[in-house]
């Protein structure tokens, strides 16, 4: 009898020992947590934490709790380029949300593709990596900027001057755009000026060109607090294009309440796109787990199949990783948070 009891006890212990232990998985966030652009990074951080809390309260991703690894790029392209390697060194990091500025995202894209680390970016994009590893929850910078120009009252065919822009502006067929460096004189026949430079450089430019008498426009990076803080009244009236919120007020309440509890204030426009990007990444991880392939490669494959209804509308990706459809709105500086 005693032998039978001992055998049963050993068997029970063995079964318990063999029970699978839930795996802790991680996602990364890279943003500007120090320096001039720290407000961008923390706006993103609280949005990611809000999404993670919701998923973990429901049991995580397919039963696996998800942890966050947040790294700082300080708004520096050089530092942004280094951070993907730091995240890739941790095998538990299965995907990344980031970065929080267009120029830092651009600097890092090739590294995510090289390392085989999935990225879902909330920022506007200029160049895509054409990689299976990189996806954009935001709009193109051209889409944002031209929406802002049209809100200022100009239509296709108007002469635009783009300060700091690249060759993508010269490839437009419906618009006539002259690209100039920040220190160049502005052609006298300019009908509108697009600021295609980081917010600190945009602030320097607008302070040096007060009273031009033509509309100024830019993309979502200029909608944060840096441009207005540095340029003051000179930034008033600049048109900004950004991803539009599509969810009604009632659908936004849970996120806004959770965000406010974490941040002590209301979310800005970047936070809503970051929140959607984080949900897209976590949902892809869950699909990868359901298929038996909760790996970086499995997450990347699952991202290609994304069909997520977020606060900024439906998110699905085209073959080059950009958002297949996205609504962009134009607003004027200074902005008020809702």
C-alpha positions in Angstrom: 0.0 0.0 0.0 2.8 2.4 1.0 4.6 1.6 -2.2 1.5 2.4 -4.3 1.1 5.7 -2.5 4.7 6.6 -3.1 4.4 5.7 -6.8 1.3 7.8 -7.1 3.0 10.7 -5.5 6.0 10.5 -7.7 3.8 10.2 -10.8 1.9 13.3 -9.7 5.1 15.3 -9.1 6.4 14.2 -12.5 3.2 15.3 -14.2 3.3 18.7 -12.5 7.0 19.1 -13.5 6.1 18.4 -17.1 3.3 20.9 -17.2 4.3 23.8 -19.6 5.4 27.0 -18.0 3.8 30.1 -19.6 6.5 31.9 -21.6 7.1 35.6 -21.0 7.5 37.4 -24.4 8.6 40.9 -25.0 8.0 43.8 -27.4 10.4 46.7 -27.9 9.7 50.4 -28.1 12.2 52.9 -29.4 11.5 56.6 -28.9 13.0 59.9 -27.9 13.0 59.7 -24.1 15.8 62.2 -23.5 16.6 65.6 -25.0 14.5 68.0 -27.0 12.0 65.4 -28.2 11.4 63.6 -24.9 7.7 64.5 -25.0 7.3 62.4 -28.2 8.8 59.4 -26.6 6.7 59.6 -23.4 3.5 60.1 -25.3 4.3 56.9 -27.2 5.4 55.1 -24.0 2.1 55.6 -22.2 0.2 54.5 -25.3 2.2 51.3 -25.5 1.7 50.7 -21.8 -2.0 51.2 -22.2 -2.3 48.6 -24.9 -0.1 46.1 -23.1 -2.1 46.4 -19.9 -5.3 45.6 -21.8 -3.7 42.5 -23.4 -2.1 41.3 -20.2 -5.3 41.7 -18.2 -7.0 39.4 -20.7 -4.2 36.8 -20.2 -1.5 38.1 -22.6 -0.8 36.8 -26.1 -2.1 33.3 -26.3 -1.6 32.9 -22.6 1.9 34.5 -22.6 2.3 37.7 -20.6 4.0 40.4 -22.6 6.8 42.7 -21.2 8.1 45.9 -22.6 11.7 46.9 -23.3 11.9 50.6 -24.0 15.1 52.2 -25.5 15.9 55.8 -26.1 17.1 57.3 -29.4 17.1 60.9 -28.2 15.8 62.0 -31.5 19.2 61.2 -33.0 19.4 59.3 -36.3 22.8 57.9 -35.3 21.4 56.6 -32.0 18.3 55.3 -33.7 20.4 53.3 -36.0 22.1 51.5 -33.1 19.0 50.5 -31.1 17.6 47.7 -33.3 20.8 45.7 -32.5 20.2 46.2 -28.8 16.7 44.8 -29.0 17.6 42.0 -31.4 20.2 40.7 -28.8 17.3 39.7 -26.5 15.7 36.6 -28.1 12.5 37.2 -26.2 11.8 40.5 -28.1 9.6 39.4 -30.9 8.7 42.8 -32.4 9.1 46.5 -32.0 7.0 49.7 -32.1 8.9 52.8 -33.1 10.4 55.2 -33.6 8.7 58.5 -32.7 10.0 60.8 -35.4 10.2 60.3 -39.1 13.9 61.0 -39.4 14.8 58.6 -36.7 12.6 55.9 -38.2 14.2 56.4 -41.6 17.6 56.0 -40.0 16.8 52.6 -38.5 14.7 50.9 -41.2 17.5 49.0 -42.8 18.7 47.6 -39.5 15.3 46.0 -38.7 15.3 44.3 -42.1 19.0 43.2 -41.7 18.4 41.8 -38.2 15.1 40.1 -39.0 13.2 42.0 -36.3 9.6 43.0 -37.0 8.9 46.7 -36.8 5.5 48.5 -36.7 6.1 52.2 -37.1 3.6 54.9 -36.1 5.4 57.7 -37.9 4.8 59.1 -41.3 7.0 57.5 -43.9 9.1 58.8 -46.8 11.0 55.7 -47.8 9.9 52.1 -47.3 12.4 49.3 -46.8 10.4 47.0 -49.2 11.1 44.4 -46.5 8.9 41.7 -45.0 10.0 43.0 -41.5 8.8 46.6 -41.6 5.2 47.9 -41.5 3.8 51.4 -41.2 0.6 52.2 -39.2 1.0 55.9 -40.3 0.5 57.7 -43.6 3.1 58.8 -46.1 4.7 62.2 -45.5 3.6 63.3 -48.9 0.0 62.4 -48.1 0.1 64.4 -44.8 1.8 67.4 -46.3 -0.4 67.7 -49.4 -3.5 67.3 -47.3 -2.2 70.3 -45.3 -1.5 72.3 -48.4 -5.0 71.6 -49.8 -6.6 72.7 -46.4 -4.7 76.0 -46.9 -6.7 76.5 -50.1 -4.4 75.3 -52.8 -5.1 72.7 -55.5 -3.0 70.5 -57.7 -0.8 72.5 -60.1 0.0 75.2 -57.6 3.7 76.0 -57.2 5.0 74.6 -53.9 8.4 75.2 -52.4 9.6 72.3 -50.2 12.2 73.2 -47.6 14.6 70.3 -47.1 12.6 67.8 -49.2 13.9 64.9 -51.1 13.6 63.7 -54.7 10.1 62.2 -54.0 8.7 65.7 -54.3 10.1 66.1 -57.8 8.4 62.9 -58.9 4.9 64.3 -58.3 2.8 64.5 -61.4 -0.1 66.7 -60.2 1.9 69.2 -58.3 4.8 71.5 -59.2 7.4 71.4 -56.4 10.7 73.1 -56.1 13.0 71.7 -53.4 15.3 74.1 -51.6 17.7 73.8 -48.7 16.8 75.6 -45.5 19.3 78.4 -46.2 18.2 79.0 -49.8 16.1 82.0 -50.8 12.5 81.3 -51.4 11.3 81.8 -55.1 9.0 84.8 -55.3 6.2 82.9 -57.1 5.8 80.3 -54.3 2.1 79.7 -53.5 2.8 77.6 -50.4 5.8 76.3 -48.5 6.1 72.8 -47.2 8.5 72.4 -44.2 10.1 69.0 -44.7 12.6 69.2 -41.9 12.6 68.1 -38.2 10.6 70.4 -35.9 13.7 72.1 -34.3 15.0 73.1 -37.8 11.5 74.1 -38.9 11.3 76.4 -35.9 14.5 78.1 -36.9 13.3 78.5 -40.4 9.9 80.0 -39.5 11.4 82.5 -37.1 13.8 83.7 -39.8 11.0 84.0 -42.4 8.2 85.7 -40.6 5.7 87.6 -42.8 6.2 85.7 -46.1 2.5 86.0 -46.8 2.0 82.4 -48.1 0.7 79.4 -46.2 3.1 77.1 -44.4 2.5 73.4 -44.2 4.0 70.2 -42.9 3.5 66.6 -41.6 2.7 65.1 -38.3 6.1 65.5 -36.8 5.5 69.2 -36.7 2.3 68.7 -34.7 4.1 67.9 -31.4 5.0 70.5 -28.9 8.6 71.2 -30.1 7.9 73.5 -33.0 5.5 75.7 -31.1 7.7 75.8 -28.0 10.7 76.9 -30.1 9.1 79.2 -32.7 6.4 80.8 -30.5 4.0 83.0 -32.3 5.8 82.4 -35.6 4.4 78.9 -35.7 0.8 80.1 -35.4 -1.3 79.2 -38.4 0.9 76.5 -39.9 -1.1 73.7 -41.4 -0.3 70.2 -40.2 -1.4 66.9 -41.9 -1.9 63.9 -39.6 -3.6 60.6 -39.4 -7.3 61.2 -38.5 -9.1 59.4 -35.7 -12.0 57.4 -37.1 -13.5 55.9 -33.9 -16.4 57.7 -32.3 -16.0 59.4 -28.9 -17.5 56.4 -27.0 -15.1 53.9 -28.6 -12.1 56.1 -27.5 -13.1 56.4 -23.9 -11.4 53.2 -22.6 -8.1 54.1 -24.1 -8.3 57.8 -23.1 -9.1 56.9 -19.5 -6.3 54.4 -19.2 -3.8 56.7 -20.9 -4.8 59.6 -18.6 -4.3 57.3 -15.6 -0.8 56.5 -16.7 0.3 59.9 -18.1 -1.7 62.3 -16.0 -3.0 64.1 -19.1 -4.8 63.6 -22.4 -3.2 61.7 -25.3 -2.0 63.6 -28.3 -2.3 62.5 -32.0 0.9 60.4 -31.9 -0.4 58.4 -28.9 -3.5 57.1 -30.9 -1.4 55.9 -33.8 1.1 54.3 -31.4 -1.8 52.6 -29.5 -3.1 51.2 -32.8 0.4 50.1 -33.9 1.0 48.3 -30.6 -2.4 46.4 -30.9 -1.5 45.4 -34.5 1.8 44.0 -33.3 0.3 42.1 -30.4 -2.5 40.7 -32.5 0.1 39.4 -35.0 2.0 37.8 -32.2 -1.3 36.1 -31.1 -1.9 34.8 -34.6 1.7 33.6 -34.8 1.2 31.7 -31.5 -2.0 30.2 -32.8 -0.2 28.8 -35.8 2.5 27.3 -33.6 5.2 29.8 -34.7 5.6 32.4 -32.0 9.0 33.6 -33.5 10.1 36.8 -35.1 9.6 35.2 -38.5 6.1 34.0 -37.5 5.2 37.5 -36.3 6.4 39.1 -39.5 4.3 36.6 -41.6 1.3 37.3 -39.4 1.7 41.1 -39.8 1.3 40.7 -43.6 -2.2 39.3 -42.8 -3.2 42.2 -40.5 -6.8 43.4 -40.6 -7.3 45.4 -37.5 -10.0 48.0 -36.7 -8.3 50.6 -34.6 -9.0 54.1 -33.3 -7.5 55.5 -36.6 -9.6 53.2 -38.7 -8.9 49.9 -40.5 -5.3 48.8 -40.7 -4.2 46.4 -43.3 -0.8 46.4 -45.2 0.0 46.5 -48.8 2.8 44.4 -50.2 5.5 47.0 -49.4 4.4 47.2 -45.7 2.6 50.5 -46.0 -0.9 51.0 -44.7 -3.3 50.1 -47.5 -5.8 52.8 -46.6 -5.5 55.7 -44.2 -7.5 58.9 -43.6 -5.5 62.1 -43.1 -6.8 65.4 -41.7 -5.4 68.9 -41.6 -5.3 71.1 -38.5 -3.6 74.4 -37.7 -1.1 75.3 -35.0 -1.3 75.7 -32.1 -3.2 72.5 -31.4 -5.6 71.8 -28.5 -5.8 68.3 -27.1 -9.3 67.0 -26.9 
